[in-house]
Structures are given as C-alpha cells and as structure tokens.
Amino acid sequence: MKTHRPLVLGYHAVSSTWRAQLAVPEAALRSQLARLKSRGYVGLTMAEAERRRGDGSLPARTVVVTFDDGYASTLRALPILAELGFPATVFIVTRFVESGEPLRWAGIEEWQAAGELDELRPLRWSDLEALAAAGWEVGSHTHSHPLLTAVDDQRLRHELETSRSAIAARLGSCDSLSYPYGVADERVARATEGCGYSVACALTFTHLVDEPFRRPRTGLSGTDTGLRLWLQVSDVGQRARRGPTARLARSLHRRRSWLPSGSQ
C-alpha cells in the first residue's frame, strides 16, 4: 500500500501592510491556496492528516495549512480558508494568549522596537474558541517560544507540558506541536512524544527527516508566486527538498541570522 505525504504549509502573520517577511498578504494567501484547490487538494488539520497517514486513508493530494506564533492577524485567514473549504491549524504560544501582551522573542524584537505593536498582538482564548468552532485545530508552539534544542530537560518539559495542558483545558484537546524556530533534534522529539502529543512539525528548507515528531513543512510568503510557487509546492519541488541536492544544501547551510544562540 502506497503511503501518501501531505503538503504541509507554514505561515505566520497575515497582513497586507506589515513589511515583515513573516507576513503574507491576504491576496497572496488566497491566490496560493486557490491554486492548490484548483489542482484537487483536500484540506486537513495537522492532527487529522497524521491520523489518516497512519491508517492509510490520507488522500493522494492533501494540504495542511498551518500558522505559527498565534498573531491576531491569523483571523484574517479564516474567511479565505472558509471560502476554499480548507481548515487550518494554528500553533500558539500560550504565555501571550493568556497575558495579551505583544508577542516578543529573539528574532522579532526589531518590530517591537519599530513600534509595530498592533501587528504583534496575540490571539486570545475567545479568538481560538471561534477558530475551533469553525473547524480549525489549535496546537502548541510551546509556552514562551524558546529554542528547544538549547534548553535543558526540565525547561523543555515545562514548555511542552504547560502549553499543552492550557490548550486542552480551554479547548478540550491539544494533539499537535510546531517547534519554535522550526527546529528539533532527537532529544526534543522524544520529549514531545513523552508529553502526549501525536505529531509535531519542523520548518526547514530541506526535508531530510520525515517522522511523526519531526514532520517537515514548506514555508510560504507573499513573494511565492508563479514559477517560484510551483517550485515550492509541486511534487518535483517537494522531492528536490528530500534528494541529494537537499543533502548538499544542508551540508553547506549557514546559520540563520535571526536564530538565537545555541542553534545548529
């Protein structure tokens, strides 16, 4: 029996005015997902795609739309996805959902300094309840967004358990996780499984590891149009991320400038 791979997309904020690379304009988001819809893709949440991948019932063309961090602007995606008949999974940082303070961690401080506080507003529990009622999945992005590969075992477990417990208490369940900064090693993956998650995903250019607690995603932004979009989401482009060229690219990669210290 052939096991299909879902196309898992990684987004962050949704904004037509924010200059950050993390933001995808509404028009670009609609265009990207409409293209997949026209090609016969079926939309599933992260946890549902993993379950169906395991039992062999995953559709041949499945797209999982995910949003990291929990920006309030994620709500702008709701009518777009509803129009296309796609659900989504939003991964939240529970500390900010609970406090309401602007999102803040290494890699986005420049926008805090630039006064972009409105763009950094987090989703609140009432927003997440509305998304869940619309068929979205709410997953964890940890409690405070540290680089998990750089924290000790005690902090790692705290980040994973605190977030999962808070989401489950408010929304009934929390089955999926996305790793802050998109990276996880074997230690982090084992801890994630031990804390009760059913699936977790990374966000890297190369897709050299594809296992339940390190599922790969493809990051998209507003610049992904035309040929560039095709290269990102096509079967050819996805295979290239897993092949010899990807291994070479991995061996030559440079550390991303926005990653906090301690990353690989």
Backbone bond lengths (Angstrom), bond angles and torsions (degrees), N, CA, C in turn:
res aa  C-N    CA-C-N  psi(-1)  N-CA   C-N-CA  omega(-1)  CA-C   N-CA-C  phi
1 M - - - 1.463 - - 1.528 110.02 -
2 K 1.323 116.62 127.91 1.459 120.53 -179.29 1.524 110.10 -75.95
3 T 1.322 115.82 133.98 1.457 121.15 176.88 1.516 109.01 -99.28
4 H 1.327 116.37 118.74 1.453 120.90 -179.71 1.529 110.27 -81.30
5 R 1.320 115.14 154.30 1.461 121.97 175.08 1.532 108.19 -108.04
6 P 1.310 119.06 129.90 1.469 119.07 174.27 1.525 110.27 -75.62
7 L 1.315 116.39 153.20 1.462 122.28 170.39 1.523 106.25 -89.14
8 V 1.315 116.84 110.54 1.464 121.28 -176.97 1.525 108.30 -105.84
9 L 1.329 116.30 118.25 1.458 122.55 -176.67 1.520 110.78 -101.00
10 G 1.315 116.71 140.58 1.460 121.91 178.63 1.517 111.80 -115.07
11 Y 1.333 116.00 118.45 1.467 123.22 174.26 1.526 108.71 -119.43
12 H 1.320 115.57 173.09 1.460 121.67 174.72 1.531 109.28 -128.00
13 A 1.315 117.25 -105.01 1.465 120.87 179.73 1.532 110.95 -81.52
14 V 1.331 115.87 161.67 1.464 122.20 176.74 1.524 107.16 -124.36
15 S 1.334 116.94 107.26 1.460 120.38 -176.11 1.522 110.37 -158.90
16 S 1.327 115.81 137.35 1.462 121.55 176.92 1.523 112.24 -93.50
17 T 1.326 116.92 -3.47 1.467 120.21 -176.83 1.520 113.87 -117.72
18 W 1.337 117.72 -21.47 1.461 120.88 -179.01 1.524 109.53 -76.81
19 R 1.314 117.57 130.77 1.461 122.29 -175.14 1.531 112.93 -82.12
20 A 1.290 118.47 -4.64 1.461 121.46 -176.72 1.525 111.50 -67.53
21 Q 1.325 115.83 144.86 1.455 120.78 176.40 1.526 111.18 -64.05
22 L 1.328 116.02 -20.78 1.459 120.93 179.14 1.529 112.99 -70.47
23 A 1.318 117.42 -15.20 1.467 121.14 -174.39 1.515 111.17 -99.42
24 V 1.331 116.29 132.16 1.457 121.42 173.18 1.527 108.04 -107.93
25 P 1.331 119.21 129.07 1.463 120.97 177.49 1.536 111.03 -64.92
26 E 1.313 116.37 150.19 1.454 120.27 -179.00 1.521 111.86 -56.81
27 A 1.338 117.25 -41.99 1.470 120.26 -178.16 1.522 111.31 -63.56
28 A 1.341 116.88 -39.11 1.461 120.29 179.36 1.525 110.95 -68.35
29 L 1.312 116.24 -41.46 1.464 120.11 178.29 1.519 110.36 -60.29
30 R 1.323 116.76 -47.15 1.471 120.61 179.63 1.530 110.55 -61.01
31 S 1.321 117.39 -44.46 1.461 121.16 -178.45 1.524 111.82 -64.14
32 Q 1.318 117.46 -43.93 1.468 121.30 -179.22 1.521 111.33 -62.81
33 L 1.329 116.07 -47.04 1.459 119.27 -176.75 1.527 111.83 -74.25
34 A 1.328 117.31 -33.10 1.465 120.40 176.88 1.521 110.63 -63.21
35 R 1.327 116.16 -35.96 1.463 119.94 177.85 1.524 110.33 -62.51
36 L 1.319 116.95 -42.46 1.455 120.15 178.30 1.523 111.32 -67.30
37 K 1.316 116.49 -39.52 1.459 120.83 177.31 1.530 110.36 -59.67
38 S 1.330 116.83 -42.54 1.465 120.76 -179.11 1.523 112.00 -66.71
39 R 1.330 116.48 -22.22 1.465 121.20 178.83 1.525 112.27 -91.13
40 G 1.332 116.26 7.07 1.454 120.23 174.01 1.508 116.31 89.03
41 Y 1.328 117.35 17.47 1.454 119.78 178.72 1.525 111.58 -73.23
42 V 1.324 114.77 141.99 1.465 123.63 174.96 1.519 107.79 -103.92
43 G 1.319 117.91 134.54 1.453 121.20 -179.64 1.515 112.94 -93.26
44 L 1.322 116.48 134.34 1.466 122.79 175.06 1.516 109.38 -135.37
45 T 1.328 117.10 160.96 1.453 120.74 171.67 1.532 109.38 -78.22
46 M 1.316 116.32 168.79 1.464 120.64 -177.76 1.525 111.24 -62.19
47 A 1.315 117.64 -47.82 1.465 120.84 -177.11 1.525 111.29 -67.09
48 E 1.334 116.76 -39.51 1.459 119.77 -179.69 1.526 110.91 -68.12
49 A 1.331 117.26 -39.42 1.458 120.14 178.10 1.527 110.68 -63.14
50 E 1.317 116.82 -39.92 1.459 120.23 178.92 1.526 110.99 -65.89
51 R 1.335 116.12 -42.31 1.465 119.28 178.70 1.525 110.80 -61.34
52 R 1.320 116.66 -45.42 1.458 120.52 -177.42 1.531 111.92 -73.62
53 R 1.300 116.09 -27.73 1.471 119.03 173.03 1.516 109.49 -64.38
54 G 1.319 116.04 -38.79 1.458 120.33 -178.81 1.511 113.85 -70.01
55 D 1.345 117.40 -36.81 1.469 118.92 -177.53 1.530 113.00 -94.79
56 G 1.343 116.45 3.91 1.457 119.72 175.21 1.511 115.60 82.49
57 S 1.349 118.03 11.70 1.465 120.52 -177.02 1.529 112.97 -104.91
58 L 1.325 117.63 12.07 1.456 120.49 -179.04 1.529 109.68 -69.36
59 P 1.349 117.88 128.61 1.464 119.49 176.80 1.523 111.21 -59.36
60 A 1.335 116.10 149.85 1.461 120.98 -177.15 1.520 111.52 -58.85
61 R 1.329 117.22 -35.17 1.460 121.28 177.94 1.533 108.21 -118.39
62 T 1.317 114.90 97.16 1.462 121.96 -179.51 1.515 109.41 -120.39
63 V 1.318 117.34 133.94 1.457 121.65 173.47 1.519 109.00 -117.99
64 V 1.314 116.17 134.76 1.462 123.12 174.30 1.526 106.64 -115.25
65 V 1.315 116.25 116.27 1.465 122.01 -179.12 1.521 108.07 -96.03
66 T 1.323 117.14 121.58 1.460 120.40 -179.17 1.521 110.86 -124.56
67 F 1.329 115.14 149.45 1.463 123.18 176.50 1.521 108.56 -127.73
68 D 1.322 116.59 123.85 1.466 121.44 179.66 1.525 111.65 -91.47
69 D 1.317 114.72 157.59 1.472 125.59 168.25 1.521 114.50 86.39
70 G 1.323 118.21 -37.63 1.465 119.66 -179.66 1.509 114.06 86.65
71 Y 1.340 117.89 39.61 1.468 121.18 173.66 1.528 109.23 -64.45
72 A 1.325 116.12 142.24 1.465 119.81 176.69 1.524 111.17 -59.00
73 S 1.325 116.41 -28.61 1.463 120.21 -179.33 1.525 112.97 -66.75
74 T 1.332 117.50 -11.84 1.466 120.25 175.56 1.522 110.59 -57.43
75 L 1.313 117.04 -27.40 1.470 120.73 179.07 1.530 111.75 -60.11
76 R 1.334 117.70 -25.16 1.464 120.08 179.09 1.519 112.07 -67.53
77 A 1.330 116.19 -19.16 1.462 119.60 178.90 1.522 112.33 -79.54
78 L 1.320 117.54 -20.03 1.467 120.59 -173.38 1.528 112.70 -57.56
79 P 1.333 120.49 -52.46 1.475 118.42 -179.58 1.524 113.14 -65.98
80 I 1.319 116.95 -29.97 1.472 120.24 179.43 1.521 109.77 -66.61
81 L 1.318 116.81 -47.81 1.455 119.82 -179.57 1.527 111.67 -69.57
82 A 1.336 116.59 -35.69 1.458 119.52 177.82 1.529 110.47 -62.56
83 E 1.321 116.11 -39.96 1.467 121.64 178.41 1.532 111.17 -60.06
84 L 1.327 116.75 -36.50 1.459 121.82 -177.77 1.531 112.97 -90.22
85 G 1.320 116.95 -9.44 1.457 120.66 -179.24 1.512 113.76 78.71
86 F 1.339 116.68 24.32 1.462 121.40 178.16 1.527 110.10 -105.04
87 P 1.339 118.06 137.74 1.465 120.31 166.39 1.526 107.96 -85.09
88 A 1.316 117.39 -177.53 1.464 121.34 175.09 1.514 108.54 -150.06
89 T 1.312 115.29 167.90 1.459 122.23 173.27 1.523 107.74 -121.28
90 V 1.321 116.75 126.37 1.460 120.89 177.48 1.524 107.93 -111.05
91 F 1.321 115.90 128.69 1.467 122.39 -179.01 1.523 108.50 -102.93
92 I 1.319 116.64 119.75 1.462 121.34 -170.77 1.526 112.20 -112.07
93 V 1.326 114.35 153.68 1.466 122.98 174.39 1.528 105.76 -101.38
94 T 1.329 116.81 105.53 1.461 120.75 -165.83 1.525 114.42 -64.73
95 R 1.314 118.45 -28.76 1.467 120.06 178.99 1.529 110.59 -55.35
96 F 1.327 116.64 -41.49 1.463 120.63 -175.34 1.534 111.89 -82.32
97 V 1.322 116.61 -30.85 1.466 119.20 173.66 1.518 109.60 -60.02
98 E 1.323 115.80 -41.66 1.460 121.02 -176.47 1.528 112.64 -75.34
99 S 1.334 117.63 -37.93 1.465 120.18 -175.83 1.526 113.09 -89.17
100 G 1.328 117.55 -28.54 1.449 121.28 -176.65 1.520 114.03 79.26
101 E 1.322 117.81 -0.68 1.468 120.37 -179.82 1.528 109.98 -72.74
102 P 1.331 117.77 155.14 1.467 119.96 179.71 1.520 111.78 -58.01
103 L 1.322 115.92 144.53 1.456 120.74 178.35 1.522 109.73 -59.61
104 R 1.329 115.62 138.35 1.461 119.25 -176.51 1.516 110.68 -156.15
105 W 1.345 115.90 120.52 1.456 122.45 173.34 1.525 107.97 -165.66
106 A 1.308 116.59 170.70 1.463 120.98 -179.02 1.522 109.72 -58.41
107 G 1.318 116.12 127.28 1.452 121.39 -179.82 1.509 113.59 113.96
108 I 1.349 117.06 -22.20 1.470 119.24 177.28 1.529 111.81 -125.17
109 E 1.349 116.84 10.18 1.473 118.59 -177.86 1.521 112.15 -63.23
110 E 1.336 117.22 -29.48 1.465 119.05 -178.16 1.519 111.67 -59.63
111 W 1.329 116.58 -31.15 1.465 119.25 -178.64 1.520 110.58 -78.42
112 Q 1.318 116.88 -28.89 1.463 120.00 172.71 1.523 108.72 -64.72
113 A 1.339 116.60 -45.75 1.458 121.17 -179.65 1.521 111.77 -65.73
114 A 1.333 116.47 -30.04 1.460 120.63 -179.12 1.525 112.75 -81.19
115 G 1.319 116.36 -0.48 1.464 119.90 178.01 1.511 114.84 80.93
116 E 1.338 117.70 18.87 1.467 121.33 -179.14 1.536 110.57 -86.62
117 L 1.318 116.28 47.09 1.464 119.41 -174.13 1.517 112.80 -67.14
118 D 1.324 117.80 -30.80 1.459 119.62 179.76 1.531 110.66 -65.30
119 E 1.345 116.55 -38.20 1.457 120.09 178.57 1.524 111.59 -69.73
120 L 1.320 117.36 -22.06 1.459 121.82 -177.69 1.528 112.73 -93.89
121 R 1.321 116.97 5.87 1.469 119.33 178.13 1.529 110.07 -63.59
122 P 1.332 117.55 138.99 1.466 120.20 179.72 1.527 112.24 -91.08
123 L 1.299 115.35 157.69 1.459 120.08 166.08 1.525 109.00 -62.91
124 R 1.327 116.06 148.64 1.458 121.02 175.83 1.533 108.72 -110.62
125 W 1.318 116.53 172.52 1.464 119.19 -176.51 1.529 112.31 -59.60
126 S 1.311 117.75 -37.82 1.470 119.56 179.30 1.528 111.03 -63.41
127 D 1.336 116.84 -36.90 1.460 120.38 176.48 1.528 110.68 -64.63
128 L 1.309 115.61 -42.64 1.460 120.15 -178.13 1.527 111.33 -68.20
129 E 1.315 116.27 -35.02 1.463 119.55 175.51 1.523 110.38 -62.73
130 A 1.339 116.63 -39.61 1.471 120.64 178.75 1.530 110.62 -66.50
131 L 1.330 117.23 -41.08 1.459 120.03 178.74 1.526 111.00 -65.24
132 A 1.322 116.27 -42.18 1.463 120.05 178.63 1.525 110.76 -62.65
133 A 1.326 116.81 -39.17 1.467 120.89 178.65 1.522 111.66 -65.13
134 A 1.347 116.23 -25.01 1.462 121.37 179.45 1.531 112.23 -88.26
135 G 1.328 117.28 3.85 1.452 120.93 176.80 1.515 115.20 99.42
136 W 1.338 116.53 4.18 1.464 119.47 177.42 1.533 109.96 -79.59
137 E 1.312 114.99 156.34 1.456 121.99 172.05 1.525 108.93 -100.30
138 V 1.319 116.03 140.22 1.461 121.18 174.95 1.523 107.83 -110.55
139 G 1.326 115.63 116.56 1.456 121.31 179.47 1.516 111.09 -115.17
140 S 1.309 116.03 177.32 1.459 122.41 -176.95 1.520 111.92 -94.23
141 H 1.325 114.52 144.18 1.463 122.60 169.83 1.526 107.66 -124.44
142 T 1.333 114.27 30.04 1.473 127.33 -175.73 1.523 111.32 77.78
143 H 1.330 114.83 -179.06 1.462 120.07 -177.96 1.515 112.88 -85.22
144 S 1.346 118.42 -36.22 1.466 119.02 -175.89 1.535 114.65 -136.52
145 H 1.328 118.01 6.36 1.466 123.69 173.99 1.532 114.32 69.37
146 P 1.329 119.47 48.80 1.463 119.30 171.93 1.524 110.32 -85.28
147 L 1.308 116.89 165.71 1.459 121.87 169.33 1.525 106.75 -76.15
148 L 1.317 118.13 107.10 1.460 121.53 -170.33 1.516 113.21 -66.28
149 T 1.313 117.84 -29.37 1.466 119.40 178.97 1.521 112.60 -69.04
150 A 1.337 117.44 -11.93 1.465 121.28 -176.75 1.529 113.32 -107.14
151 V 1.355 118.64 -1.19 1.459 120.45 -179.28 1.519 110.16 -101.09
152 D 1.345 116.23 160.04 1.458 119.22 179.49 1.524 110.54 -78.33
153 D 1.334 116.57 173.17 1.458 120.86 -173.77 1.521 112.82 -61.45
154 Q 1.330 117.44 -37.92 1.462 120.95 -178.97 1.531 110.77 -65.48
155 R 1.330 116.32 -46.95 1.470 119.86 178.84 1.527 110.58 -64.99
156 L 1.316 116.17 -39.22 1.457 120.36 179.54 1.525 110.59 -58.65
157 R 1.303 116.76 -49.19 1.467 119.94 -179.02 1.529 111.03 -64.98
158 H 1.321 117.14 -39.05 1.468 120.79 178.65 1.532 110.62 -60.43
159 E 1.315 116.74 -46.23 1.459 121.02 -178.65 1.526 111.45 -61.70
160 L 1.315 116.19 -41.85 1.458 120.70 -177.61 1.520 112.11 -74.09
161 E 1.313 117.49 -43.65 1.462 121.19 -175.85 1.527 112.39 -74.87
162 T 1.330 117.05 -42.64 1.468 120.13 -177.03 1.515 111.10 -61.09
163 S 1.303 116.88 -45.07 1.460 120.79 -179.29 1.525 111.20 -66.69
164 R 1.306 116.41 -47.31 1.472 119.56 -178.20 1.526 111.07 -61.80
165 S 1.310 116.66 -41.95 1.469 120.41 -179.23 1.526 111.45 -64.59
166 A 1.332 116.62 -41.94 1.468 120.23 -179.25 1.518 111.58 -64.32
167 I 1.331 116.76 -42.70 1.470 120.19 179.98 1.521 110.61 -66.99
168 A 1.323 116.77 -44.34 1.467 120.13 179.67 1.519 111.58 -62.65
169 A 1.332 116.91 -37.83 1.463 120.49 -179.71 1.529 111.66 -65.65
170 R 1.333 117.35 -36.64 1.466 120.96 -177.69 1.524 113.38 -87.93
171 L 1.330 116.75 -34.22 1.468 119.73 -171.23 1.523 114.34 -119.36
172 G 1.319 116.98 -2.27 1.457 120.03 174.30 1.506 115.92 101.28
173 S 1.332 118.01 -27.81 1.454 120.02 179.73 1.518 109.72 -163.38
174 C 1.319 115.50 162.36 1.464 122.32 173.01 1.521 106.73 -153.68
175 D 1.321 116.21 104.21 1.460 121.16 -173.01 1.525 114.18 -106.35
176 S 1.326 117.20 -19.06 1.464 118.79 -172.60 1.524 111.91 -125.43
177 L 1.318 114.12 158.34 1.461 122.16 -178.09 1.520 108.75 -140.34
178 S 1.331 116.66 143.45 1.465 119.97 164.80 1.520 107.23 -118.23
179 Y 1.332 115.76 140.08 1.453 120.89 -174.38 1.528 111.34 -80.56
180 P 1.326 117.92 131.59 1.464 120.06 173.53 1.525 111.09 -53.88
181 Y 1.300 116.15 136.91 1.465 123.63 -176.94 1.524 112.63 65.92
182 G 1.316 117.00 5.92 1.458 121.29 172.77 1.503 116.46 76.15
183 V 1.335 118.73 10.28 1.465 119.91 -173.78 1.529 111.92 -123.95
184 A 1.336 114.33 147.12 1.465 121.22 175.76 1.520 107.86 -155.14
185 D 1.321 115.75 145.31 1.459 120.33 173.80 1.527 108.34 -108.00
186 E 1.326 116.72 -174.72 1.464 119.96 -176.71 1.521 112.03 -62.85
187 R 1.330 117.49 -37.50 1.473 120.39 178.91 1.523 110.77 -61.43
188 V 1.316 116.74 -46.22 1.465 121.31 -179.82 1.520 110.61 -64.82
189 A 1.328 116.85 -41.38 1.462 120.62 179.58 1.532 111.02 -62.70
190 R 1.319 117.36 -42.17 1.472 120.84 178.83 1.526 110.84 -63.91
191 A 1.322 116.70 -41.82 1.462 120.09 179.55 1.525 110.78 -64.58
192 T 1.313 116.50 -38.36 1.470 120.93 179.19 1.523 110.53 -62.51
193 E 1.313 116.41 -45.59 1.470 119.84 176.92 1.523 110.42 -61.64
194 G 1.324 116.97 -41.64 1.456 121.08 -178.65 1.514 113.97 -65.76
195 C 1.332 117.20 -23.33 1.461 121.21 179.57 1.527 112.64 -87.72
196 G 1.325 117.89 2.17 1.459 120.33 171.01 1.517 116.72 100.28
197 Y 1.314 118.66 3.44 1.460 120.06 176.14 1.532 109.48 -71.66
198 S 1.327 116.35 155.56 1.463 120.20 177.46 1.517 112.32 -101.68
199 V 1.341 117.58 -17.57 1.459 121.29 -179.58 1.523 108.54 -160.54
200 A 1.319 116.24 149.92 1.461 120.90 175.89 1.523 108.29 -145.79
201 C 1.319 116.35 150.15 1.459 119.00 -174.55 1.523 112.25 -130.98
202 A 1.324 113.21 150.01 1.455 122.94 177.58 1.528 108.35 -102.97
203 L 1.328 116.62 -176.35 1.463 121.14 176.59 1.525 107.54 -152.65
204 T 1.329 115.28 86.93 1.457 122.13 -178.47 1.521 108.84 -132.82
205 F 1.342 116.27 160.31 1.464 119.21 -178.99 1.524 111.72 -67.86
206 T 1.339 116.69 -43.13 1.454 120.46 178.70 1.528 110.47 -90.04
207 H 1.329 115.35 146.84 1.457 121.36 -178.43 1.518 110.22 -116.13
208 L 1.323 115.94 58.43 1.454 120.92 -174.73 1.522 112.58 -81.88
209 V 1.315 117.40 -18.02 1.462 121.85 176.42 1.523 107.91 -120.34
210 D 1.326 116.15 128.26 1.461 120.67 177.22 1.521 107.89 -139.65
211 E 1.324 115.70 91.50 1.449 122.78 -179.84 1.529 107.76 -140.43
212 P 1.332 118.45 163.38 1.471 119.92 -171.11 1.520 115.78 -52.03
213 F 1.331 118.79 -33.53 1.459 119.34 -177.87 1.529 112.80 -106.19
214 R 1.335 115.04 14.76 1.470 121.34 168.82 1.532 108.30 -149.29
215 R 1.328 115.57 60.22 1.451 120.11 178.00 1.533 109.03 -76.28
216 P 1.322 117.96 135.73 1.468 120.26 -179.56 1.520 112.59 -80.66
217 R 1.324 115.36 152.69 1.471 122.01 172.87 1.519 109.17 -130.57
218 T 1.308 115.34 161.54 1.454 122.32 175.90 1.519 108.48 -111.69
219 G 1.316 116.56 117.20 1.463 120.35 -179.72 1.522 111.38 -79.22
220 L 1.332 116.79 134.55 1.459 122.24 177.36 1.522 110.22 -122.39
221 S 1.323 115.23 149.96 1.467 121.43 176.42 1.519 108.62 -136.60
222 G 1.303 116.34 -176.70 1.449 121.18 -178.67 1.516 113.84 -66.96
223 T 1.331 117.99 -17.59 1.461 120.93 -179.42 1.519 112.66 -84.49
224 D 1.319 117.22 -5.46 1.463 120.19 -178.65 1.527 109.96 -86.16
225 T 1.324 115.03 92.89 1.461 122.26 178.94 1.527 108.38 -135.84
226 G 1.326 117.23 165.90 1.453 122.08 173.87 1.514 113.76 52.69
227 L 1.332 115.74 -131.09 1.462 121.22 -177.85 1.519 111.76 -62.12
228 R 1.329 116.36 -38.13 1.466 119.96 179.85 1.532 110.61 -60.54
229 L 1.330 117.14 -42.04 1.462 120.54 178.62 1.525 109.76 -65.15
230 W 1.334 116.44 -43.37 1.465 119.47 179.14 1.524 110.90 -58.45
231 L 1.325 116.74 -42.92 1.456 120.18 179.75 1.529 111.68 -64.25
232 Q 1.315 116.34 -29.25 1.465 120.10 -179.99 1.529 112.57 -76.18
233 V 1.328 117.66 -42.61 1.462 119.88 -168.26 1.523 114.99 -109.74
234 S 1.316 118.83 -10.83 1.463 120.73 -177.70 1.527 110.86 -70.89
235 D 1.330 115.69 161.72 1.460 120.26 176.19 1.530 110.49 -59.61
236 V 1.323 116.22 -37.98 1.464 120.57 179.04 1.527 110.40 -63.06
237 G 1.325 116.25 -46.79 1.456 120.66 -179.93 1.517 112.60 -64.76
238 Q 1.334 116.24 -39.59 1.458 119.80 179.39 1.530 111.22 -66.85
239 R 1.327 116.95 -39.78 1.474 119.61 178.10 1.525 110.77 -65.08
240 A 1.326 116.12 -36.79 1.462 119.63 -179.80 1.515 111.68 -61.87
241 R 1.324 117.15 -32.68 1.464 121.02 179.46 1.532 111.84 -69.60
242 R 1.341 116.60 -16.81 1.461 120.57 -178.22 1.523 113.15 -105.80
243 G 1.325 118.05 -8.02 1.452 121.55 -170.90 1.516 114.92 -94.11
244 P 1.344 115.96 -168.22 1.474 121.84 -177.75 1.526 113.46 -57.60
245 T 1.336 116.85 -37.49 1.461 119.55 179.69 1.524 110.58 -63.37
246 A 1.332 115.76 -38.88 1.464 119.94 178.86 1.524 110.68 -65.31
247 R 1.318 116.87 -37.39 1.463 120.32 178.82 1.526 110.72 -65.39
248 L 1.320 115.90 -39.55 1.455 119.65 177.21 1.522 110.03 -65.18
249 A 1.342 116.28 -44.94 1.459 120.14 179.47 1.524 110.70 -60.40
250 R 1.324 116.54 -39.04 1.460 121.04 178.85 1.531 110.96 -62.71
251 S 1.329 116.40 -41.66 1.458 120.26 -177.98 1.523 112.11 -68.18
252 L 1.339 116.55 -24.20 1.453 120.80 -177.68 1.525 113.24 -102.23
253 H 1.354 116.70 1.99 1.461 119.32 -170.57 1.528 112.05 -65.00
254 R 1.315 114.08 150.32 1.463 121.05 173.47 1.523 109.50 -102.01
255 R 1.292 114.70 149.28 1.460 119.28 176.73 1.524 109.64 -64.30
256 R 1.343 115.98 131.80 1.459 120.28 -179.55 1.526 110.61 -68.47
257 S 1.329 116.31 132.90 1.462 121.46 -170.42 1.522 113.02 -63.17
258 W 1.344 117.30 -26.42 1.457 119.66 -175.71 1.529 113.19 -88.22
259 L 1.347 117.16 -3.77 1.455 119.28 177.91 1.519 110.88 -73.90
260 P 1.325 118.14 140.90 1.474 119.89 175.08 1.520 110.28 -69.20
261 S 1.303 116.62 165.92 1.465 120.73 -179.90 1.509 110.62 -63.23
262 G 1.317 115.38 150.64 1.456 120.86 -179.49 1.507 112.44 101.12
263 S 1.343 118.48 -4.42 1.460 120.75 -179.72 1.514 110.35 -82.66
264 Q 1.342 114.58 163.72 1.462 120.52 179.44 1.521 109.26 -96.85
